[in-house]
Amino acid sequence: MKRRLLIAAFTAWPLAGALAQDDAGRPRHKIPASELHHALSARFPVRFGITGLVDMRVSAPRLLLLPARNKLGAGLLAQVGGMPMQQSQTAELDLAFALRYEPADRTVRAHQLEVIGLRAPGLLPETTQLLQRLLPAMARDAVGEIVLHRFAARELALPDTMGFEPDEIRVLDDGLLILFGPKQRR
C-alpha cells in the first residue's frame, strides 16, 4: 500500500511543479488591505430601511479579509430605530462580498453582498429575527457594488501587450492578489 502511494506521489510530482510554474509565469498585481479599507470606508455611512418599520444608519466599516472563503468582508456599526423599538439601539453587522473584475472600466468590484452576522444585544429577540429576515434585501439595495480598485492604464500596459488581462482574484491575509490570464474574446 505504501509503495503504491509513493509511486502515485512521484507520478504526480511533475504535474504539481507544472501547475506551480503556471502561476509563477502569470503577471500579477497586489492590492494592499489599506487601499481596500479606504475604498470601503468611502462608501459609508449609509442609511436605509423600510419607512415606518425600521431605519438603519450604518457606519464605521472594519475590513474583514476572508481568504478561506475567497471573499472580502466588512464589520459595521449600525444604529437601529423604528416602530418595534422605543429608542435607537446599536448593533454590529458583518457582511461578505464576492469579488469580480469589470473590464469596461478596469475596476475590481465587491458585489453579491451576503449578511453573515448580526449582533444586537439591546434588541428584543422578535425584533432581531425581523431584522435578520429584512436585512439582506435592504443592505443589497442600499450598498450595491463597491469599486475597490481602478487600474491605471500603466498598471495594465505590460500585461496588455503580453495578451493578458485580470483573470483571477485571490483574497489574502493582507490584501488581494490579482492574477492575469489570457485575454477573453468579447
Contact map, one row per residue, 1 for C-alpha under 8 A:
111110000000000000000000000000000000000000000000000000000000000000000000000000000000000000000000000000000000000000000000000000000000000000000000000000000000000000000000000000000000000000
111111000000000000000000000000000000000000000000000000000000000000000000000000000000000000000000000000000000000000000000000000000000000000000000000000000000000000000000000000000000000000
111111100000000000000000000000000000000000000000000000000000000000000000000000000000000000000000000000000000000000000000000000000000000000000000000000000000000000000000000000000000000000
111111110000000000000000000000000000000000000000000000000000000000000000000000000000000000000000000000000000000000000000000000000000000000000000000000000000000000000000000000000000000000
111111111000000000000000000000000000000000000000000000000000000000000000000000000000000000000000000000000000000000000000000000000000000000000000000000000000000000000000000000000000000000
011111111100000000000000000000000000000000000000000000000000000000000000000000000000000000000000000000000000000000000000000000000000000000000000000000000000000000000000000000000000000000
001111111110000000000000000000000000000000000000000000000000000000000000000000000000000000000000000000000000000000000000000000000000000000000000000000000000000000000000000000000000000000
000111111111000000000000000000000000000000000000000000000000000000000000000000000000000000000000000000000000000000000000000000000000000000000000000000000000000000000000000000000000000000
000011111111100000000000000000000000000000000000000000000000000000000000000000000000000000000000000000000000000000000000000000000000000000000000000000000000000000000000000000000000000000
000001111111110000000000000000000000000000000000000000000000000000000000000000000000000000000000000000000000000000000000000000000000000000000000000000000000000000000000000000000000000000
000000111111111000000000000000000000000000000000000000000000000000000000000000000000000000000000000000000000000000000000000000000000000000000000000000000000000000000000000000000000000000
000000011111111100000000000000000000000000000000000000000000000000000000000000000000000000000000000000000000000000000000000000000000000000000000000000000000000000000000000000000000000000
000000001111111110000000000000000000000000000000000000000000000000000000000000000000000000000000000000000000000000000000000000000000000000000000000000000000000000000000000000000000000000
000000000111111111000000000000000000000000000000000000000000000000000000000000000000000000000000000000000000000000000000000000000000000000000000000000000000000000000000000000000000000000
000000000011111111100000000000000000000000000000000000000000000000000000000000000000000000000000000000000000000000000000000000000000000000000000000000000000000000000000000000000000000000
000000000001111111110000000000000000000000000000000000000000000000000000000000000000000000000000000000000000000000000000000000000000000000000000000000000000000000000000000000000000000000
000000000000111111111000000000000000000000000000000000000000000000000000000000000000000000000000000000000000000000000000000000000000000000000000000000000000000000000000000000000000000000
000000000000011111111100000000000000000000000000000000000000000000000000000000000000000000000000000000000000000000000000000000000000000000000000000000000000000000000000000000000000000000
000000000000001111111110000000000000000000000000000000000000000000000000000000000000000000000000000000000000000000000000000000000000000000000000000000000000000000000000000000000000000000
000000000000000111111111000000000000000000000000000000000000000000000000000000000000000000000000000000000000000000000000000000000000000000000000000000000000000000000000000000000000000000
000000000000000011111111100000000000000000000000000000000000000000000000000000000000000000000000000000000000000000000000000000000000000000000000000000000000000000000000000000000000000000
000000000000000001111111110000000000000000000000000000000000000000000000000000000000000000000000000000000000000000000000000000000000000000000000000000000000000000000000000000000000000000
000000000000000000111111110000000000000000000000000000000000000000000000000000000000000000000000000000000000000000000000000000000000000000000000000000000000000000000000000000000000000000
000000000000000000011111110000000000000000000000000000000000000000000000000000000000000000000000000000000000000000000000000000000000000000000000000000000000000000000000000000000000000000
000000000000000000001111111000000000000000000000000000000000000000000000000000000000000000000000000000000000000000000000000000000000000000000000000000000000000000000000000000000000000000
000000000000000000000111111100000000000000000000000000000000000000000000000000000000000000000000000000000000000000000000000000000000000000000000000000000000000000000000000000000011100000
000000000000000000000000111110000000000000000000000000000000000000000000000000000000000000000000000000000000000000000000000000000000000000000000000000000000001000010000000000000011100000
000000000000000000000000011111000000000000000000000000000000000000000000000000000000000000000000000000000000000000000000000000000000000000000000000000000000000000000000000000001111000000
000000000000000000000000001111100000000000000000000000000000000000000000000000000000000000000000000000000000000000000000000000000000000000000000000000000000000000000000000000001110000000
000000000000000000000000000111110000000000000000000000000000000000000000000000000000000000000000000000000000000000000000000000000000000000000000000000000000000000000000000000111100000000
000000000000000000000000000011111011000000000000000000000000000000000000000000000000000000000000000000000000000000000000000000000000000000000000000010000000000000000000000000111100000000
000000000000000000000000000001111111000000000000000000000000000000000000000000000000000000000000000000000000000000000000000000000000000000000000000000000000000000000000000001110000000000
000000000000000000000000000000111111100000000000000000000000001000000000000000000000000000000000000000000000000000000000000000000000000000000000000000000000000000000000000001110000000000
000000000000000000000000000000011111110000000000000000000000000000000000000000000000000000000000000000000000000000000000000000000000000000000000000000000000000000000000000000100000000000
000000000000000000000000000000111111111000000000000000000000000000000000000000000000000000000000000000000000000000000000000000000000000000000000000110000000000000000000000000000000000000
000000000000000000000000000000111111111100000000000000000000001000000000000000000000000000000000000000000000000000000000000000000000000000000000000110000000000000000000000000100000000000
000000000000000000000000000000001111111110000000000000000000111000000000000000000000000000000000000000000000000000000000000000000000000000000000000000000000000000000000000000000000000000
000000000000000000000000000000000111111111000000000000000000000000000000000000000000000000000000000000000000000000000000000000000000000000000000000000000000000000000000000000000000000000
000000000000000000000000000000000011111111100000000000000000000000000000000000000000000000000000000000000000000000000000000000000000000000000000011110000000000000000000000000000000000000
000000000000000000000000000000000001111111110000000000000000101000000000000000000000000000000000000000000000000000000000000000000000000000000000010100000000000000000000000000000000000000
000000000000000000000000000000000000111111110000000000000001100000000000000000000000000000000000000000000000000000000000000000000000000000000000000000000000000000000000000000000000000000
000000000000000000000000000000000000011111110000000000000000000000000000000000000000000000000000000000000000000000000000000000000000000000000000000000000000000000000000000000000000000000
000000000000000000000000000000000000001111111100000000000000000000000000000000000000000000000000000000000000000000000000000000000000000000000010010000000000000000000000000000000000000000
000000000000000000000000000000000000000111111100000000000111100000000000000000000000000000000000000000000000000000000000000000000000000000000000000000000000000000000000000000000000000000
000000000000000000000000000000000000000000111110000000001111000000000000000000000000000000000000000000000000000000000000000000000000000000000000000000000000000000000000000000000000000000
000000000000000000000000000000000000000000111111000000001110000000000000000000000000000000000000000000000000000000000000000000000000000000000110000000000000000000000000000000000000000000
000000000000000000000000000000000000000000001111100000111100000000000000000000000000000000000000000000000000000000000000000000000000000000000100000000000000000000000000000000000000000000
000000000000000000000000000000000000000000000111110000111000000000000000000000000000000000000000000000000000000000000000000000000000000001100100000000000000000000000000000000000000000000
000000000000000000000000000000000000000000000011111011110000000000000000000000000000000000000000000000000000000000000000000000000000000001000000000000000000000000000000000000000000000000
000000000000000000000000000000000000000000000001111111100000000000000000000000000000000000000000000000000000000000000000000000000000000000000000000000000000000000000000000000000000000000
000000000000000000000000000000000000000000000000111111100000000000000000000000000000000000000000000000000000000000000000000000000000000000000000000000000000000000000000000000000000000000
000000000000000000000000000000000000000000000000011111000000000000000000000000000110000000000000000000000000000000000000000000000000000000000000000000000000000000000000000000000000000000
000000000000000000000000000000000000000000000000111111100000000000000000000000000111000000000000000000000000000000000000000000000000000000000000000000000000000000000000000000000000000000
000000000000000000000000000000000000000000000000111111110000000000000000000000011111000000000000000000000000000000000000000000000000000000000000000000000000000000000000000000000000000000
000000000000000000000000000000000000000000000011111011111000000000000000000000011100000000000000000000000000000000000000000000000000000000000000000000000000000000000000000000000000000000
000000000000000000000000000000000000000000000011100001111100000000000000000001111000000000000000000000000000000000000000000000000000000000000000000000000000000000000000000000000000000000
000000000000000000000000000000000000000000001111000000111110000000000000000001110000000000000000000000000000000000000000000000000000000000000000000000000000000000000000000000000000000000
000000000000000000000000000000000000000000011110000000011111000000000000000111100000000000000000000000000000000000000000000000000000000000000000000000000000000000000000000000000000000000
000000000000000000000000000000000000000000011100000000001111100000000000000111000000000000000000000000000000000000000000000000000000000000000000000000000000000000000000000000000000000000
000000000000000000000000000000000000000010011000000000000111110000000000001110000000000000000000000000000000000000000000000000000000000000000000000000000000000000000000000000000000000000
000000000000000000000000000000000000100110010000000000000011111000000000011110000000000000000000000000000000000000000000000000000000000000000000000000000000000000000000000000000000000000
000000000000000000000000000000000000100000000000000000000001111100000000011100000000000000000000000000000000000000000000000000000000000000000000000000000000000000000000000000000000000000
000000000000000000000000000000001001100100000000000000000000111110000001111000000000000000000000000000000000000000000000000000000000000000000000000000000000000000000000000000000000000000
000000000000000000000000000000000000000000000000000000000000011111000001111000000000000000000000000000000000000000000000000000000000000000000000000000000000000000000000000000000000000000
000000000000000000000000000000000000000000000000000000000000001111100011100000000000000000000000000000000000000000000000000000000000000000000000000000000000000000000000001111100000000000
000000000000000000000000000000000000000000000000000000000000000111111111100000000000000000000000000000000000000000000000000000000000000000000000000000000000000000000000001110000000000000
000000000000000000000000000000000000000000000000000000000000000011111110000000000000000000000000000000000000000000000000000000000000000000000000000000000000000000000000011110000000000000
000000000000000000000000000000000000000000000000000000000000000001111110000000000000000000000000000000000000000000000000000000000000000000000000000000000000000000000000000000000000000000
000000000000000000000000000000000000000000000000000000000000000001111110000000000000000000000000000000000000000000000000000000000000000000000000000000000000000000000000000000000000000000
000000000000000000000000000000000000000000000000000000000000000001111111000000000000000000000000010000000000000000000000000000000000000000000000000000000000000000000000011100000000000000
000000000000000000000000000000000000000000000000000000000000000011111111100000000000000000000001111000000000000000000000000000000000000000000000000000000000000000000000001000000000000000
000000000000000000000000000000000000000000000000000000000000001111000111110000000000000000000001111000000000010000000000000000000000000000000000000000000000000000000000001000000000000000
000000000000000000000000000000000000000000000000000000000000001111000011111000000000000000000111100000000000000000000000000000000000000000000000000000000000000000000000000000000000000000
000000000000000000000000000000000000000000000000000000000000111100000001111100000000000000000111000000000000000000000000000000000000000000000000000000000000000000000000000000000000000000
000000000000000000000000000000000000000000000000000000000001111100000000111110000000000000011110000000000000000000000000000000000000000000000000000000000000000000000000000000000000000000
000000000000000000000000000000000000000000000000000000000111110000000000011111000000000000011110000000000000000000000000000000000000000000000000000000000000000000000000000000000000000000
000000000000000000000000000000000000000000000000000000000111100000000000001111100000000001111000000000000000000000000000000000000000000000000000000000000000000000000000000000000000000000
000000000000000000000000000000000000000000000000000000011110000000000000000111110000000001111000000000000000000000000000000000000000000000000000000000000000000000000000000000000000000000
000000000000000000000000000000000000000000000000000000011100000000000000000011111000000111100000000000000000000000000000000000000000000000000000000000000000000000000000000000000000000000
000000000000000000000000000000000000000000000000000001111000000000000000000001111100000111100000000000000000000000000000000000000000000000000000000000000000000000000000000000000000000000
000000000000000000000000000000000000000000000000000001110000000000000000000000111111101110000000000000000000000000000000000000000000000000000000000000000000000000000000000000000000000000
000000000000000000000000000000000000000000000000000111100000000000000000000000011111111100000000000000000000000000000000000000000000000000000000000000000000000000000000000000000000000000
000000000000000000000000000000000000000000000000000111000000000000000000000000001111110000000000000000000000000000000000000000000000000000000000000000000000000000000000000000000000000000
000000000000000000000000000000000000000000000000000011000000000000000000000000001111110000000000000000000000000000000000000000100000000000000000000000000000000000000000000000000000000000
000000000000000000000000000000000000000000000000000000000000000000000000000000001111111110000000000000000000000000000000001000000000000000000000000000000000000000000000000000000000000000
000000000000000000000000000000000000000000000000000000000000000000000000000000000111111100000000000000000000000000000000000000000000000000000000000000000000000000000000000000000000000000
000000000000000000000000000000000000000000000000000000000000000000000000000000001100111110000000000000000000000000000000000000000000000000000000000000000000000000000000000000000000000000
000000000000000000000000000000000000000000000000000000000000000000000000000000111100111111000000000000000000000000000000000000000000000000000000000000000000000000000000000000000000000000
000000000000000000000000000000000000000000000000000000000000000000000000000000111000101111100000000000000000000000000001011000000000000000000000000000000000000000000000000000000000000000
000000000000000000000000000000000000000000000000000000000000000000000000000011110000000111110000000000000000000000000001010000000000000000000000000000000000000000000000000000000000000000
000000000000000000000000000000000000000000000000000000000000000000000000000011110000000011111000000000000000000000000111110000000000000000000000000000000000000000000000000000000000000000
000000000000000000000000000000000000000000000000000000000000000000000000001111000000000001111100000000000000000000001111000000000000000000000000000000000000000000000000000000000000000000
000000000000000000000000000000000000000000000000000000000000000000000000001111000000000000111110000000000000000000111110000000000000000000000000000000000000000000000000000000000000000000
000000000000000000000000000000000000000000000000000000000000000000000000111100000000000000011111000000000000000000111100000000000000000000000000000000000000000000000000000000000000000000
000000000000000000000000000000000000000000000000000000000000000000000000111100000000000000001111100000000000000011111000000000000000000000000000000000000000000000000000000000000000000000
000000000000000000000000000000000000000000000000000000000000000000000011110000000000000000000111110000000000000011110000000000000000000000000000000000000000000000000000000000000000000000
000000000000000000000000000000000000000000000000000000000000000000000011100000000000000000000011111000000000011111000000000000000000000000000000000000000000000000000000000000000000000000
000000000000000000000000000000000000000000000000000000000000000000000111000000000000000000000001111100000000011110000000000000000000000000000000000000000000000000000000000000000000000000
000000000000000000000000000000000000000000000000000000000000000000000011000000000000000000000000111110000001111000000000000000000000000000000000000000000000000000000000100000000000000000
000000000000000000000000000000000000000000000000000000000000000000000000000000000000000000000000011111000001111000000000000000000000000000000000000000000000000000000000100000000000000000
000000000000000000000000000000000000000000000000000000000000000000000000000000000000000000000000001111100111100000000000000000000000000000000000000000000000000000000110000000000000000000
000000000000000000000000000000000000000000000000000000000000000000000000000000000000000000000000000111111111100000000000000000000000000000000000000000000000000000000000000000000000000000
000000000000000000000000000000000000000000000000000000000000000000000000000000000000000000000000000011111110000000000000000000000000000000000000000000000000000000000000000000000000000000
000000000000000000000000000000000000000000000000000000000000000000000000000000000000000000000000000001111100000000000000000000000000000000000000000000000000000000000000000000000000000000
000000000000000000000000000000000000000000000000000000000000000000000000000000000000000000000000000001111110000000000000000000000000000000000000000001000000000000000000000000000000000000
000000000000000000000000000000000000000000000000000000000000000000000000000000000000000000000000000011111111000000000000000000000000000000000000000001110000000000000000000000000000000000
000000000000000000000000000000000000000000000000000000000000000000000000000000000000000000000000000011101111100000000000000000000000000000000000001111100000000000000000000000000000000000
000000000000000000000000000000000000000000000000000000000000000000000000000000000000000000000000001111000111110000000000000000000000000000000000001111000000000000000000000000000000000000
000000000000000000000000000000000000000000000000000000000000000000000000000000000000000000000000001111000011111000000000000000000000000000000000111110000000000000000000000000000000000000
000000000000000000000000000000000000000000000000000000000000000000000001000000000000000000000000111100000001111110000000000000000000000000000000111100000000000000000000000000000000000000
000000000000000000000000000000000000000000000000000000000000000000000000000000000000000000000000111100000000111110000000000000000000000000000001110000000000000000000000000000000000000000
000000000000000000000000000000000000000000000000000000000000000000000000000000000000000000000000110000000000011111000000000000000000000000010000100000000000000000000000000000000000000000
000000000000000000000000000000000000000000000000000000000000000000000000000000000000000000000011110000000000011111100000000000000000000100110001000000000000000000000000000000000000000000
000000000000000000000000000000000000000000000000000000000000000000000000000000000000000000000011100000000000000111110000000000000000000100000000000000000000000000000000000000000000000000
000000000000000000000000000000000000000000000000000000000000000000000000000000000000000000001111000000000000000011111100000000000000001100000000000000000000000000000000000000000000000000
000000000000000000000000000000000000000000000000000000000000000000000000000000000000000000001111000000000000000001111100000000000000000000000000000000000000000000000000000000000000000000
000000000000000000000000000000000000000000000000000000000000000000000000000000000000000000011110000000000000000000111110000000000000000000000000000000000000000000000000000000000000000000
000000000000000000000000000000000000000000000000000000000000000000000000000000000000000000111100000000000000000000111111000000000001000000000000000000000000000000000000000000000000000000
000000000000000000000000000000000000000000000000000000000000000000000000000000000000000000111000000000000000000000001111100000000000000000000000000000000000000000000000000000000000000000
000000000000000000000000000000000000000000000000000000000000000000000000000000000000000011110000000000000000000000000111111000010000000000000000000000000000000000000000000000000000000000
000000000000000000000000000000000000000000000000000000000000000000000000000000000000000000100000000000000000000000000011111000000000000000000000000000000000000000000000000000000000000000
000000000000000000000000000000000000000000000000000000000000000000000000000000000000000011100000000000000000000000000001111100000000000000000000000000000000000000000000000000000000000000
000000000000000000000000000000000000000000000000000000000000000000000000000000000000100010000000000000000000000000000001111110110000000000000000000000000000000000000000000000000000000000
000000000000000000000000000000000000000000000000000000000000000000000000000000000000000000000000000000000000000000000000011111110000000000000000000000000000000000000000000000000000000000
000000000000000000000000000000000000000000000000000000000000000000000000000000000000000000000000000000000000000000000000001111111000000000000000000000000000000000000000000000000000000000
000000000000000000000000000000000000000000000000000000000000000000000000000000000000000000000000000000000000000000000000000111111100000000000000000000000000000000000000000000000000000000
000000000000000000000000000000000000000000000000000000000000000000000000000000000001000000000000000000000000000000000000001111111110000000000000000000000000000000000000000000000000000000
000000000000000000000000000000000000000000000000000000000000000000000000000000000000000000000000000000000000000000000001001111111111000000000000000000000000000000000000000000000000000000
000000000000000000000000000000000000000000000000000000000000000000000000000000000000000000000000000000000000000000000000000011111111100000000000000000000000000000000000000000000000000000
000000000000000000000000000000000000000000000000000000000000000000000000000000000000000000000000000000000000000000000000000001111111110000000000000000000000000000000000000000000000000000
000000000000000000000000000000000000000000000000000000000000000000000000000000000000000000000000000000000000000000000000000000111111111000000000000000000000000000000000000000000000000000
000000000000000000000000000000000000000000000000000000000000000000000000000000000000000000000000000000000000000000000100000000011111111100000000000000000000000000000000000000000000000000
000000000000000000000000000000000000000000000000000000000000000000000000000000000000000000000000000000000000000000000000000000001111111100000000000000000000000000000000000000000000000000
000000000000000000000000000000000000000000000000000000000000000000000000000000000000000000000000000000000000000000000000000000000111111111000000000000000000000000000000000000000000000000
000000000000000000000000000000000000000000000000000000000000000000000000000000000000000000000000000000000000000000100000000000000011111111100000000000000000000000000000000000000000000000
000000000000000000000000000000000000000000000000000000000000000000000000000000000000000000000000000000000000000011100000000000000001111111110000000000000000000000000000000000000000000000
000000000000000000000000000000000000000000000000000000000000000000000000000000000000000000000000000000000000000000000000000000000000011111111000000000000000000000000000000000000000000000
000000000000000000000000000000000000000000000001100000000000000000000000000000000000000000000000000000000000000000000000000000000000011111111100000000000000000000000000000000000000000000
000000000000000000000000000000000000000000000001000000000000000000000000000000000000000000000000000000000000000010000000000000000000001111111111000000000000000000000000000000000000000000
000000000000000000000000000000000000000000000000000000000000000000000000000000000000000000000000000000000000000110000000000000000000000111111111000000000000000000000000000000000000000000
000000000000000000000000000000000000000000000000000000000000000000000000000000000000000000000000000000000000000000000000000000000000000011111111000000000000000000000000000000000000000000
000000000000000000000000000000000000000000000111000000000000000000000000000000000000000000000000000000000000000000000000000000000000000001111111000000000000000000000000000000000000000000
000000000000000000000000000000000000000000100100000000000000000000000000000000000000000000000000000000000000000000000000000000000000000000111111110000000000000000000000000000000000000000
000000000000000000000000000000000000000000000000000000000000000000000000000000000000000000000000000000000000001010000000000000000000000000111111110000000000000000000000000000000000000000
000000000000000000000000000000000000000000000000000000000000000000000000000000000000000000000000000000000000111100000000000000000000000000000011111000000000000000000000000000000000000000
000000000000000000000000000000000000001100100000000000000000000000000000000000000000000000000000000000000000111000000000000000000000000000000011111100000000000000000000000000000000000000
000000000000000000000000000000000000001000000000000000000000000000000000000000000000000000000000000000000011110000000000000000000000000000000000111111000000000000000000000000000000000000
000000000000000000000000000000000011001100000000000000000000000000000000000000000000000000000000000000000011110000000000000000000000000000000000011111000000000000000000000000000000000000
000000000000000000000000000000100011001000000000000000000000000000000000000000000000000000000000000000000011100000000000000000000000000000000000001111100000000000000000000000000000000000
000000000000000000000000000000000000000000000000000000000000000000000000000000000000000000000000000000001111000000000000000000000000000000000000001111110000000000000000000000000000000000
000000000000000000000000000000000000000000000000000000000000000000000000000000000000000000000000000000000110000000000000000000000000000000000000000011111011000000000000000000000000000000
000000000000000000000000000000000000000000000000000000000000000000000000000000000000000000000000000000000100000000000000000000000000000000000000000001111111000000000000000000000000000000
000000000000000000000000000000000000000000000000000000000000000000000000000000000000000000000000000000000000000000000000000000000000000000000000000000111111100000000000000000000000000000
000000000000000000000000000000000000000000000000000000000000000000000000000000000000000000000000000000000000000000000000000000000000000000000000000000011111110000000000000000000000000000
000000000000000000000000000000000000000000000000000000000000000000000000000000000000000000000000000000000000000000000000000000000000000000000000000000111111110000000000000000000000000000
000000000000000000000000000000000000000000000000000000000000000000000000000000000000000000000000000000000000000000000000000000000000000000000000000000111111111100001000000000000000000000
000000000000000000000000000000000000000000000000000000000000000000000000000000000000000000000000000000000000000000000000000000000000000000000000000000001111111110000000000000000000000000
000000000000000000000000000000000000000000000000000000000000000000000000000000000000000000000000000000000000000000000000000000000000000000000000000000000111111111000000000000000000000000
000000000000000000000000001000000000000000000000000000000000000000000000000000000000000000000000000000000000000000000000000000000000000000000000000000000001111111111000000000000001000000
000000000000000000000000000000000000000000000000000000000000000000000000000000000000000000000000000000000000000000000000000000000000000000000000000000000001111111111000000000000000000000
000000000000000000000000000000000000000000000000000000000000000000000000000000000000000000000000000000000000000000000000000000000000000000000000000000000000111111110000000000000000000000
000000000000000000000000000000000000000000000000000000000000000000000000000000000000000000000000000000000000000000000000000000000000000000000000000000000000011111110000000000000000000000
000000000000000000000000000000000000000000000000000000000000000000000000000000000000000000000000000000000000000000000000000000000000000000000000000000000000001111111000000000000000011000
000000000000000000000000001000000000000000000000000000000000000000000000000000000000000000000000000000000000000000000000000000000000000000000000000000000000001111111100000000000001111000
000000000000000000000000000000000000000000000000000000000000000000000000000000000000000000000000000000000000000000000000000000000000000000000000000000000001001100111110000000000001111000
000000000000000000000000000000000000000000000000000000000000000000000000000000000000000000000000000010000000000000000000000000000000000000000000000000000000000000011111000000000111100000
000000000000000000000000000000000000000000000000000000000000000000000000000000000000000000000000000010000000000000000000000000000000000000000000000000000000000000001111100000000111110000
000000000000000000000000000000000000000000000000000000000000000000000000000000000000000000000000000000000000000000000000000000000000000000000000000000000000000000000111110000000111100000
000000000000000000000000000000000000000000000000000000000000000000000000000000000000000000000000001100000000000000000000000000000000000000000000000000000000000000000011111000011110000000
000000000000000000000000000000000000000000000000000000000000000000100100000000000000000000000000000000000000000000000000000000000000000000000000000000000000000000000001111100011110000000
000000000000000000000000000000000000000000000000000000000000000011100111000000000000000000000000000000000000000000000000000000000000000000000000000000000000000000000000111110111000000000
000000000000000000000000000000000000000000000000000000000000000011100100000000000000000000000000000000000000000000000000000000000000000000000000000000000000000000000000011111111000000000
000000000000000000000000000000000000000000000000000000000000000011100000000000000000000000000000000000000000000000000000000000000000000000000000000000000000000000000000001111100000000000
000000000000000000000000000000011000000000000000000000000000000010000000000000000000000000000000000000000000000000000000000000000000000000000000000000000000000000000000000111110000000000
000000000000000000000000000001111101000000000000000000000000000010000000000000000000000000000000000000000000000000000000000000000000000000000000000000000000000000000000001111111000000000
000000000000000000000000000001111000000000000000000000000000000000000000000000000000000000000000000000000000000000000000000000000000000000000000000000000000000000000000111101111100000000
000000000000000000000000000111100000000000000000000000000000000000000000000000000000000000000000000000000000000000000000000000000000000000000000000000000000000000000000111100111110000000
000000000000000000000000000111100000000000000000000000000000000000000000000000000000000000000000000000000000000000000000000000000000000000000000000000000000000000000111110000011111000000
000000000000000000000000011110000000000000000000000000000000000000000000000000000000000000000000000000000000000000000000000000000000000000000000000000000000000000000111110000001111100000
000000000000000000000000011100000000000000000000000000000000000000000000000000000000000000000000000000000000000000000000000000000000000000000000000000000000001000011111000000000111110000
000000000000000000000000011000000000000000000000000000000000000000000000000000000000000000000000000000000000000000000000000000000000000000000000000000000000000000011111000000000011111000
000000000000000000000000000000000000000000000000000000000000000000000000000000000000000000000000000000000000000000000000000000000000000000000000000000000000000000111010000000000001111100
000000000000000000000000000000000000000000000000000000000000000000000000000000000000000000000000000000000000000000000000000000000000000000000000000000000000000000111000000000000000111110
000000000000000000000000000000000000000000000000000000000000000000000000000000000000000000000000000000000000000000000000000000000000000000000000000000000000000000000000000000000000011111
000000000000000000000000000000000000000000000000000000000000000000000000000000000000000000000000000000000000000000000000000000000000000000000000000000000000000000000000000000000000001111
000000000000000000000000000000000000000000000000000000000000000000000000000000000000000000000000000000000000000000000000000000000000000000000000000000000000000000000000000000000000000111
